[in-house]
Amino acid sequence: MFEASEIKRLIEAGIPGATAIVLDDAGDHEHFTAEVSAPSFEGLSLVKQHQAVYRTLGERMGREIHALALNTFTPAQWASRTAR
């Protein structure tokens, strides 16, 4: 079983300046939703942003973490999203 707080810790430790919100939506410790904002996402495609997050989780993806619904944002995108 894996905890949402551990996914958050791994993402924030692996991507400098990242802020992550991770939820265990199903309550099963295998299916998660994450929203991640990081300055390093500037200029990267969504695919590259997602790959950066998945790299921080390594082999845990597909093992302890069965599924991760992921939304990534630059800090400017995050600010405009939360200002609504």
C-alpha positions as CSV (number, residue, x, y, z in Angstrom):
1,M,0.0,0.0,0.0
2,F,1.2,3.5,-0.9
3,E,0.3,6.8,0.7
4,A,-0.6,10.0,-1.2
5,S,1.7,11.9,1.2
6,E,4.6,9.8,0.0
7,I,3.9,10.5,-3.6
8,K,3.8,14.3,-2.8
9,R,7.1,14.0,-1.0
10,L,8.8,12.2,-3.9
11,I,7.5,14.7,-6.5
12,E,8.5,17.7,-4.4
13,A,11.9,16.2,-3.6
14,G,12.6,15.2,-7.2
15,I,11.5,18.5,-8.9
16,P,13.1,21.6,-7.5
17,G,10.5,24.2,-6.5
18,A,7.5,21.9,-7.2
19,T,4.3,22.0,-5.3
20,A,2.1,18.9,-5.5
21,I,-1.4,18.1,-4.3
22,V,-2.0,14.3,-4.3
23,L,-5.2,12.6,-3.4
24,D,-6.1,8.9,-3.0
25,D,-9.4,9.3,-4.7
26,A,-10.5,5.6,-4.5
27,G,-9.2,5.2,-1.0
28,D,-7.4,2.0,-2.1
29,H,-3.8,3.3,-1.9
30,E,-3.2,2.4,-5.6
31,H,-5.2,5.0,-7.6
32,F,-4.2,8.6,-7.2
33,T,-4.8,12.1,-8.6
34,A,-2.0,14.7,-8.6
35,E,-1.8,18.3,-9.5
36,V,1.8,19.5,-9.8
37,S,3.2,23.0,-10.4
38,A,6.9,23.7,-11.0
39,P,9.0,26.4,-12.5
40,S,11.0,23.8,-14.5
41,F,7.8,23.1,-16.5
42,E,8.2,26.4,-18.3
43,G,8.7,25.8,-22.0
44,L,8.1,22.1,-21.7
45,S,5.3,20.2,-23.5
46,L,2.7,18.5,-21.4
47,V,4.3,15.1,-22.3
48,K,7.7,16.3,-21.0
49,Q,6.1,17.7,-17.8
50,H,4.4,14.4,-17.1
51,Q,7.6,12.5,-17.9
52,A,9.4,14.6,-15.3
53,V,6.8,13.7,-12.7
54,Y,6.9,10.0,-13.6
55,R,10.7,10.0,-13.3
56,T,10.4,11.1,-9.7
57,L,8.3,8.1,-9.0
58,G,10.4,5.6,-10.9
59,E,9.5,1.9,-10.6
60,R,6.8,2.6,-8.2
61,M,4.6,3.5,-11.2
62,G,2.9,0.3,-12.2
63,R,3.8,-1.4,-9.0
64,E,2.8,0.3,-5.7
65,I,1.1,3.1,-7.7
66,H,-1.3,1.4,-10.1
67,A,-2.7,4.6,-11.6
68,L,-2.0,8.3,-11.4
69,A,-4.3,10.9,-13.0
70,L,-1.9,13.8,-13.5
71,N,-2.3,17.5,-14.3
72,T,0.8,19.7,-14.5
73,F,1.1,23.5,-14.5
74,T,3.7,26.2,-14.7
75,P,3.5,28.6,-11.8
76,A,1.7,31.2,-14.0
77,Q,-0.8,28.7,-15.1
78,W,-1.4,27.6,-11.5
79,A,-1.8,31.2,-10.4
80,S,-4.4,31.9,-13.1
81,R,-6.2,28.7,-12.4
82,T,-6.5,29.3,-8.7
83,A,-7.5,33.0,-9.1
84,R,-10.8,32.0,-10.7
